[in-house]
Amino acid sequence: MCELLGMDCNTPTDILFSFTGFSQRGGRTGPHGDGWGLAFFEGRAVRAFLDASPCAESPLASFVCSHAIKTMMAVSHIRQKTRGRVKLANTHPFVRELWGRAWVFAHNGTVKGLPRVKTGRFVPMGDTDSERAFCALMNRVARRFPTQPEDPAALWGYIAKVAAEIGRRGTFNFILANGDALFARCDTKLCFVERRAPFGRATLKDQEVSVDFGAVTTPRDRVAVVATAPLTVDEVWTHGEPGTLWVFRKGRLAATLRSRA
């Protein structure tokens, strides 16, 4: 199975600390060696790095780790393939456009029977069930909301509903982000931590690296980090209940929705 990582903030923040530990699971401390990706939001657009090689051995991952790219939202994925060959087109996160903004998606699990599901203008480029599930989800959202809805809660509830329907076909843990909100669905396994004042020290689980967040933040900073499994050993992570969709905005949990059919 793959692993997911997401970050949502109220001020531009780099993801280096979390990604440093997460990347080690891509072929070194974990078996997820079939590719990786990391997408940074810049307003409505994204800057995406993708590589079909193991993240722990990737020169591109080393490059990313050596540059503190600050962002309000980021999504990352390390792949252990179940369907689809190891190639760039099958590497998460996937990106599509809706309402003039980028949507980014990363999936953990296997979903069956999707070839019969309509995807509309959101055509898959690879041959994974993950990308097709994303395209199907985006098609449903685009048909229900031809323009961006004024009420964000209407969109959140509809995403939870469609995700539950797709989730009936298998395992559908995912992170979905559009620069305004980050959605995280727990089907079997997902957790998050909110970092806010008073900030303390955190130590990575997969590498001997610690950071004193109190020394590099302000009292008003808020950062939410979502991951398949906890990345640190000395922070309290909230574990998701299966069939739950979390919505994060500006570094805080904005809503917890039921997402089970």
Residue frames relative to the residue before (quaternion, step in Angstrom):
aa qw qx qy qz dx dy dz
M 1.0000 0.0000 0.0000 0.0000 0.00 0.00 0.00
C 0.5050 -0.6546 0.4833 0.2879 3.55 -1.20 0.61
E 0.2690 -0.7281 0.5888 0.2252 3.56 -1.32 -0.02
L 0.2962 -0.7708 0.5548 0.1014 3.51 -1.18 0.83
L 0.0133 -0.7666 0.6418 0.0161 3.53 -1.28 0.56
G 0.0622 0.7909 -0.6064 0.0538 3.56 -0.92 0.90
M 0.0838 -0.7845 0.6126 0.0481 3.57 -1.18 0.57
D 0.0172 -0.7741 0.6326 -0.0181 3.55 -1.01 0.90
C 0.0488 -0.8356 0.5452 -0.0467 3.59 -0.76 1.05
N 0.4097 -0.6835 0.5340 0.2826 3.55 -1.29 0.23
T 0.7509 0.1789 -0.1531 0.6171 3.56 1.32 0.07
P 0.6224 -0.5613 0.3616 0.4086 3.64 -0.98 0.64
T 0.0261 0.7996 -0.5883 0.1175 3.52 -0.74 1.19
D 0.3514 -0.7115 0.5488 0.2629 3.59 -1.07 0.57
I 0.4141 -0.7265 0.5107 0.1998 3.54 -1.20 0.70
L 0.3008 0.8191 -0.4604 0.1631 3.58 1.29 0.14
F 0.6526 0.5229 -0.3379 0.4318 3.60 0.85 -0.87
S 0.7072 0.4470 -0.2687 0.4774 3.59 0.77 -1.02
F 0.6830 0.4943 -0.2991 0.4468 3.59 0.88 -0.90
T 0.5786 0.5883 -0.3768 0.4208 3.61 1.08 -0.61
G 0.7027 0.4293 -0.2619 0.5033 3.58 0.94 -0.87
F 0.6436 0.5483 -0.3113 0.4339 3.54 0.95 -0.94
S 0.6567 0.5441 -0.3133 0.4178 3.59 0.92 -0.91
Q 0.6110 0.5691 -0.3558 0.4198 3.60 1.09 -0.61
R 0.6148 0.5461 -0.3464 0.4514 3.58 1.18 -0.47
G 0.6075 0.5628 -0.3374 0.4476 3.55 1.29 -0.24
G 0.8494 -0.0938 0.0033 0.5193 3.57 0.57 1.18
R 0.7116 0.4088 -0.2700 0.5036 3.61 1.22 -0.12
T 0.8020 0.1493 -0.0899 0.5713 3.62 0.53 -1.09
G 0.7584 0.2295 -0.1538 0.5904 3.58 1.33 -0.06
P 0.5689 -0.6489 0.4043 0.3031 3.60 -1.23 0.39
H 0.4867 0.7082 -0.4031 0.3147 3.59 1.29 0.08
G 0.2135 0.8418 -0.4595 0.1861 3.54 0.60 1.20
D 0.5391 0.6625 -0.3740 0.3613 3.59 1.22 0.33
G 0.7895 -0.2466 0.1166 0.5498 3.56 1.11 0.67
W 0.0644 -0.7871 0.6130 0.0215 3.53 -1.27 0.40
G 0.0428 -0.7888 0.6121 0.0357 3.52 -1.32 0.31
L 0.0621 -0.7729 0.6309 0.0279 3.53 -1.25 0.52
A 0.0743 -0.8041 0.5898 -0.0036 3.58 -0.76 1.09
F 0.1583 -0.7725 0.6120 0.0606 3.56 -0.91 1.04
F 0.3289 -0.7303 0.5592 0.2141 3.58 -0.91 0.85
E 0.0430 -0.7274 0.6841 0.0328 3.50 -1.24 0.76
G 0.7804 -0.1748 0.0715 0.5961 3.56 0.20 1.27
R 0.8122 -0.1833 0.1712 0.5266 3.57 -0.70 -1.12
A 0.6814 0.4749 -0.2723 0.4858 3.58 1.26 -0.32
V 0.2574 -0.7538 0.5791 0.1735 3.56 -1.32 0.24
R 0.2495 -0.6906 0.6546 0.1798 3.49 -1.33 0.50
A 0.0500 -0.8415 0.5371 -0.0297 3.59 -0.38 1.25
F 0.1355 -0.7470 0.6474 0.0678 3.54 -1.12 0.86
L 0.0149 0.8038 -0.5915 0.0619 3.59 -0.75 1.10
D 0.0618 0.7841 -0.6142 0.0644 3.56 -1.06 0.77
A 0.3620 -0.7541 0.5098 0.2009 3.59 -0.87 0.93
S 0.5819 0.5665 -0.3825 0.4407 3.60 1.25 0.04
P 0.6733 -0.4898 0.3442 0.4340 3.62 -1.20 0.31
C 0.5278 -0.6692 0.4233 0.3073 3.57 -0.84 0.97
A 0.6661 0.5302 -0.3117 0.4221 3.59 0.93 -0.87
E 0.7470 0.3598 -0.1993 0.5224 3.60 1.24 -0.42
S 0.5137 0.6996 -0.3821 0.3172 3.57 1.29 -0.09
P 0.4299 -0.6847 0.5237 0.2685 3.61 -0.83 0.93
L 0.6157 0.5413 -0.3496 0.4535 3.59 1.10 -0.66
A 0.6355 0.5101 -0.3288 0.4773 3.61 1.01 -0.76
S 0.6292 0.5240 -0.3314 0.4687 3.59 1.04 -0.76
F 0.6229 0.5342 -0.3308 0.4661 3.57 1.06 -0.77
V 0.6582 0.5038 -0.3103 0.4654 3.57 0.91 -0.94
C 0.6760 0.5064 -0.2953 0.4465 3.58 0.96 -0.86
S 0.6898 0.4695 -0.2840 0.4724 3.57 1.18 -0.41
H 0.7057 0.3809 -0.2505 0.5423 3.59 1.30 0.05
A 0.2879 -0.7751 0.5430 0.1464 3.56 -0.59 1.17
I 0.0224 -0.8090 0.5860 -0.0398 3.57 0.16 1.31
K 0.2126 -0.8047 0.5436 0.1086 3.57 -0.53 1.15
T 0.0299 0.7941 -0.5987 0.0999 3.52 -1.01 0.92
M 0.4700 -0.6493 0.5117 0.3094 3.56 -1.28 0.31
M 0.8007 0.0837 -0.0067 0.5931 3.57 1.23 -0.48
A 0.0542 0.7969 -0.5986 0.0608 3.58 -0.98 0.84
V 0.1192 -0.7705 0.6237 0.0551 3.55 -1.22 0.63
S 0.0037 0.8021 -0.5964 0.0295 3.56 -0.91 0.94
H 0.0967 -0.7900 0.6055 0.0022 3.56 -1.27 0.53
I 0.0730 -0.7393 0.6651 0.0762 3.55 -1.13 0.71
R 0.2947 -0.8272 0.4699 0.0900 3.53 -0.73 1.16
Q 0.0310 -0.7007 0.7113 0.0462 3.48 -1.27 0.76
K 0.3270 -0.8242 0.4216 0.1901 3.55 0.00 1.31
T 0.1070 -0.7431 0.6558 0.0790 3.49 -1.27 0.70
R 0.7783 0.0402 -0.0237 0.6261 3.56 1.13 -0.71
G 0.7520 0.3380 -0.2693 0.4977 3.57 -0.96 0.85
R 0.5049 -0.6720 0.4591 0.2877 3.55 -0.97 0.88
V 0.5481 -0.5643 0.4884 0.3775 3.53 -1.33 0.21
K 0.3625 0.6894 -0.5526 0.2966 3.56 -0.38 1.27
L 0.6978 -0.5038 0.3104 0.4036 3.56 -1.23 0.45
A 0.6560 0.5377 -0.3194 0.4225 3.60 0.94 -0.84
N 0.7086 0.4285 -0.2518 0.5008 3.59 1.21 -0.44
T 0.5263 0.6518 -0.3923 0.3798 3.57 1.30 0.12
H 0.3246 -0.7355 0.5693 0.1722 3.55 -0.92 1.01
P 0.5931 -0.1271 -0.7874 -0.1097 1.59 -2.35 0.87
F 0.4212 -0.6768 0.5525 0.2432 3.51 -1.28 0.60
V 0.1998 -0.7871 0.5777 0.0819 3.58 -1.13 0.69
R 0.0566 0.7663 -0.6385 0.0433 3.55 -1.04 0.89
E 0.4035 -0.7093 0.5281 0.2349 3.58 -1.27 0.40
L 0.1320 0.7482 -0.6453 0.0800 3.54 -1.12 0.80
W 0.8432 0.0595 -0.1026 0.5244 3.58 -0.94 1.03
G 0.6650 -0.5369 0.3056 0.4197 3.57 1.07 0.68
R 0.6855 0.3969 -0.3089 0.5265 3.56 1.16 0.53
A 0.5222 -0.6356 0.4714 0.3180 3.57 -1.18 0.54
W 0.1412 -0.7337 0.6586 0.0893 3.53 -1.22 0.73
V 0.1425 -0.7995 0.5830 0.0238 3.56 -0.85 1.04
F 0.0426 -0.8220 0.5660 -0.0466 3.57 -0.90 0.99
A 0.0263 0.7615 -0.6472 0.0230 3.55 -1.08 0.85
H 0.1685 -0.8211 0.5453 0.0092 3.57 -0.90 1.01
N 0.1128 -0.7414 0.6576 0.0719 3.50 -1.25 0.66
G 0.6712 0.4636 -0.3568 0.4553 3.57 -0.63 1.13
T 0.3714 -0.6870 0.5667 0.2626 3.54 -1.35 -0.23
V 0.1043 -0.7826 0.6133 0.0214 3.56 -0.90 1.01
K 0.2319 -0.8131 0.5258 0.0927 3.58 -0.72 1.08
G 0.8103 0.3510 -0.2203 0.4144 3.54 -1.35 0.32
L 0.4184 0.7558 -0.4332 0.2570 3.60 1.20 0.32
P 0.5145 0.6514 -0.4469 0.3334 3.68 1.04 -0.35
R 0.6860 0.4740 -0.2845 0.4731 3.60 1.14 -0.51
V 0.5756 0.5968 -0.3692 0.4198 3.58 1.28 -0.16
K 0.4443 -0.7122 0.4814 0.2521 3.59 -0.87 0.98
T 0.1554 -0.7971 0.5789 0.0733 3.55 -1.04 0.82
G 0.3811 -0.7558 0.4704 0.2496 3.61 1.25 -0.04
R 0.8145 -0.2083 0.1730 0.5131 3.57 -0.91 -0.94
F 0.6018 0.5590 -0.3543 0.4469 3.58 1.26 -0.17
V 0.0049 -0.8538 0.5175 -0.0558 3.55 0.35 1.32
P 0.4436 -0.6925 0.4940 0.2823 3.64 -0.80 0.92
M 0.3188 -0.7346 0.5674 0.1921 3.57 -1.13 0.69
G 0.7361 0.3420 -0.2023 0.5481 3.56 1.20 -0.54
D 0.4990 -0.6623 0.4702 0.3022 3.56 -1.25 -0.35
T 0.4106 0.6977 -0.4877 0.3268 3.58 1.04 0.77
D 0.5538 -0.5729 0.4870 0.3577 3.53 -1.26 0.47
S 0.5915 0.5987 -0.3599 0.4027 3.59 1.11 -0.65
E 0.6998 0.4555 -0.2820 0.4725 3.58 0.78 -0.99
R 0.6519 0.5061 -0.3301 0.4583 3.58 0.97 -0.77
A 0.6162 0.5296 -0.3437 0.4708 3.61 1.05 -0.69
F 0.6309 0.5277 -0.3188 0.4709 3.58 1.02 -0.81
C 0.6736 0.4933 -0.2947 0.4648 3.58 0.88 -0.96
A 0.6382 0.5180 -0.3231 0.4691 3.59 1.02 -0.77
L 0.6442 0.5165 -0.3105 0.4709 3.58 1.00 -0.85
M 0.6715 0.4934 -0.2976 0.4659 3.58 0.90 -0.93
N 0.6258 0.5393 -0.3362 0.4522 3.59 1.02 -0.76
R 0.6579 0.5007 -0.3107 0.4689 3.57 0.96 -0.84
V 0.6579 0.5039 -0.3128 0.4641 3.60 0.94 -0.85
A 0.6670 0.5096 -0.3021 0.4519 3.60 0.94 -0.89
R 0.6611 0.4942 -0.3052 0.4749 3.58 1.03 -0.74
R 0.6822 0.4784 -0.2910 0.4702 3.59 0.99 -0.79
F 0.7903 0.1449 -0.0549 0.5928 3.59 1.06 -0.80
P 0.2089 -0.8056 0.5415 0.1185 3.65 0.02 1.21
T 0.7517 0.1406 -0.1150 0.6340 3.56 1.23 -0.52
Q 0.6618 -0.5216 0.3527 0.4069 3.55 -1.21 0.46
P 0.4172 -0.7326 0.4731 0.2556 3.63 -0.65 1.05
E 0.5202 -0.6444 0.4630 0.3159 3.56 -1.09 0.71
D 0.7193 0.3835 -0.2262 0.5333 3.57 1.13 -0.67
P 0.3485 -0.7642 0.4965 0.2191 3.64 -0.31 1.16
A 0.6164 0.5782 -0.3517 0.4026 3.59 1.04 -0.75
A 0.5989 0.5590 -0.3600 0.4464 3.60 1.12 -0.61
L 0.6530 0.4956 -0.3013 0.4871 3.55 1.01 -0.81
W 0.6508 0.5284 -0.3248 0.4379 3.58 0.86 -0.92
G 0.6800 0.4965 -0.2892 0.4555 3.57 0.88 -0.95
Y 0.6606 0.5015 -0.3192 0.4585 3.58 1.00 -0.77
I 0.6225 0.5226 -0.3434 0.4705 3.61 1.00 -0.74
A 0.6358 0.5227 -0.3294 0.4627 3.60 0.97 -0.79
K 0.6585 0.5231 -0.2995 0.4505 3.57 1.00 -0.87
V 0.6955 0.4603 -0.2782 0.4765 3.58 0.81 -0.99
A 0.6270 0.5377 -0.3366 0.4521 3.58 0.99 -0.78
A 0.6312 0.5242 -0.3321 0.4652 3.58 1.03 -0.73
E 0.6560 0.5123 -0.3126 0.4577 3.58 0.98 -0.81
I 0.6617 0.4736 -0.3031 0.4960 3.59 0.96 -0.84
G 0.6474 0.5613 -0.3088 0.4129 3.56 1.01 -0.81
R 0.5442 0.6105 -0.4043 0.4095 3.59 1.21 -0.33
R 0.6616 0.5340 -0.2960 0.4353 3.58 1.21 -0.50
G 0.8119 -0.1086 0.0772 0.5684 3.60 1.21 -0.03
T 0.6877 -0.4126 0.3629 0.4745 3.55 -1.02 -0.89
F 0.0054 -0.8421 0.5320 -0.0884 3.56 -0.55 1.20
N 0.1271 0.7342 -0.6422 0.1796 3.53 0.35 1.33
F 0.1610 0.8110 -0.5527 0.1044 3.62 -0.83 0.84
I 0.2153 -0.6895 0.6618 0.2008 3.47 -1.47 0.17
L 0.0385 -0.7757 0.6287 -0.0380 3.54 -0.90 1.08
A 0.0406 0.8151 -0.5738 0.0690 3.59 -0.79 0.98
N 0.1091 -0.8092 0.5752 0.0502 3.56 -1.13 0.68
G 0.6496 -0.5297 0.3167 0.4439 3.59 1.21 0.35
D 0.7040 0.3844 -0.2451 0.5446 3.57 1.26 -0.37
A 0.7931 0.0062 0.0318 0.6083 3.56 0.99 -0.87
L 0.2349 -0.7331 0.6190 0.1560 3.52 -1.24 0.57
F 0.1662 -0.7898 0.5883 0.0491 3.56 -0.72 1.17
A 0.0202 -0.7914 0.6108 -0.0136 3.57 -0.92 0.91
R 0.1149 -0.8120 0.5712 0.0346 3.58 -0.56 1.18
C 0.2005 -0.7560 0.6152 0.0983 3.52 -0.89 1.04
D 0.1032 -0.7763 0.6210 0.0346 3.54 -0.70 1.14
T 0.8065 0.0582 -0.0105 0.5882 3.56 0.98 -0.92
K 0.8232 -0.0479 0.1047 0.5559 3.57 0.92 -0.92
L 0.3298 0.6986 -0.5820 0.2538 3.57 -0.75 1.11
C 0.0092 -0.8020 0.5971 -0.0118 3.59 -1.08 0.65
F 0.1153 -0.7910 0.5952 0.0824 3.56 -1.27 0.25
V 0.1518 -0.7405 0.6429 0.1237 3.50 -1.38 0.32
E 0.2204 -0.7436 0.6148 0.1431 3.57 -1.10 0.75
R 0.1581 -0.7811 0.5994 0.0746 3.53 -0.75 1.08
R 0.1873 0.7608 -0.5921 0.1886 3.53 -0.70 1.14
A 0.6750 -0.4875 0.3525 0.4273 3.58 -1.26 0.25
P 0.5567 -0.2272 -0.7988 0.0193 1.55 -1.96 1.56
F 0.3739 -0.7479 0.5110 0.1994 3.56 -0.74 1.10
G 0.1513 -0.7885 0.5913 0.0757 3.54 -1.15 0.68
R 0.6581 -0.4754 0.3993 0.4259 3.53 -1.29 -0.43
A 0.0898 -0.7801 0.6177 0.0428 3.56 -1.12 0.74
T 0.1634 -0.7884 0.5906 0.0545 3.55 -1.05 0.86
L 0.4560 -0.7049 0.4764 0.2611 3.55 -0.82 1.00
K 0.4731 -0.6731 0.5031 0.2646 3.54 -1.17 0.68
D 0.7715 0.4002 -0.1791 0.4611 3.58 1.00 -0.85
Q 0.7798 0.1430 -0.0961 0.6018 3.58 1.26 -0.07
E 0.4988 -0.6682 0.4646 0.2981 3.58 -1.08 0.68
V 0.3725 0.6906 -0.5179 0.3407 3.53 0.36 1.34
S 0.0339 -0.7866 0.6165 -0.0063 3.58 -0.93 0.94
V 0.1036 -0.7741 0.6220 0.0566 3.54 -1.23 0.61
D 0.2653 -0.7103 0.6263 0.1811 3.54 -1.07 0.80
F 0.2618 -0.8084 0.5065 0.1464 3.57 -0.12 1.28
G 0.5670 0.6085 -0.3841 0.4010 3.58 1.14 -0.46
A 0.6846 0.4903 -0.2775 0.4626 3.57 1.17 -0.57
V 0.7688 0.3444 -0.1769 0.5089 3.60 1.20 -0.37
T 0.6840 0.4383 -0.2835 0.5096 3.60 1.23 0.29
T 0.3722 -0.6600 0.5836 0.2920 3.53 -1.38 0.00
P 0.6590 -0.5334 0.3414 0.4058 3.61 -1.15 0.41
R 0.6849 0.4916 -0.2976 0.4480 3.61 1.14 -0.43
D 0.5036 0.6717 -0.4188 0.3463 3.60 1.24 -0.20
R 0.0046 -0.7603 0.6495 0.0052 3.54 -1.19 0.71
V 0.0093 0.7851 -0.6177 0.0438 3.55 -0.96 0.94
A 0.1228 -0.7624 0.6321 0.0647 3.56 -0.92 0.96
V 0.0828 -0.7861 0.6124 0.0147 3.57 -0.87 1.01
V 0.1350 -0.7818 0.6078 0.0344 3.55 -0.85 1.08
A 0.0889 0.7980 -0.5909 0.0789 3.59 -0.95 0.84
T 0.6174 -0.5357 0.4192 0.3952 3.54 -1.24 0.42
A 0.7794 0.0083 0.0242 0.6260 3.58 1.02 -0.87
P 0.6508 -0.5402 0.3468 0.4055 3.62 -1.06 0.64
L 0.3401 -0.7571 0.5319 0.1681 3.55 -1.01 0.90
T 0.7579 0.3178 -0.1687 0.5442 3.58 1.21 -0.47
V 0.4374 -0.7149 0.4928 0.2339 3.56 -1.24 0.50
D 0.7714 0.3551 -0.1744 0.4984 3.60 1.18 -0.36
E 0.5956 0.4968 -0.3967 0.4910 3.58 1.13 0.68
V 0.4446 -0.6738 0.5195 0.2801 3.57 -1.22 0.50
W 0.1305 -0.8001 0.5850 0.0252 3.56 -0.53 1.24
T 0.3273 -0.7242 0.5761 0.1911 3.56 -1.03 0.84
H 0.2371 -0.7851 0.5605 0.1150 3.57 -0.70 1.11
G 0.4576 -0.7312 0.4488 0.2335 3.53 -0.90 0.99
E 0.4160 -0.6539 0.5711 0.2706 3.50 -1.27 0.53
P 0.5260 -0.6397 0.4418 0.3448 3.64 -0.80 0.89
G 0.7833 0.2773 -0.2345 0.5045 3.55 -0.96 0.93
T 0.5678 0.5805 -0.3727 0.4491 3.56 1.23 0.57
L 0.1535 -0.7555 0.6294 0.0973 3.57 -1.11 0.78
W 0.1864 -0.7641 0.6096 0.0990 3.56 -0.78 1.08
V 0.1378 -0.7537 0.6361 0.0916 3.55 -1.17 0.69
F 0.0909 -0.8002 0.5927 0.0151 3.57 -0.70 1.11
R 0.0502 0.7693 -0.6356 0.0400 3.53 -1.12 0.83
K 0.8632 0.0129 -0.0377 0.5033 3.54 -0.97 0.96
G 0.7484 -0.4637 0.2157 0.4223 3.53 0.91 0.99
R 0.7223 0.3692 -0.2553 0.5261 3.58 1.19 0.22
L 0.5383 -0.5920 0.4866 0.3507 3.54 -1.25 0.45
A 0.2080 -0.8183 0.5304 0.0763 3.56 -0.50 1.26
A 0.8064 -0.0538 0.0634 0.5855 3.60 1.08 -0.64
T 0.1434 -0.7291 0.6602 0.1090 3.52 -1.30 0.55
L 0.0546 -0.8381 0.5413 -0.0411 3.57 -0.45 1.26
R 0.4893 -0.6162 0.5230 0.3277 3.52 -1.19 0.57
S 0.0154 0.7955 -0.6036 0.0499 3.57 -0.93 0.95
R 0.4896 0.6146 -0.4538 0.4203 3.53 0.74 1.14
A 0.4132 -0.7307 0.4919 0.2311 3.56 -0.78 1.07
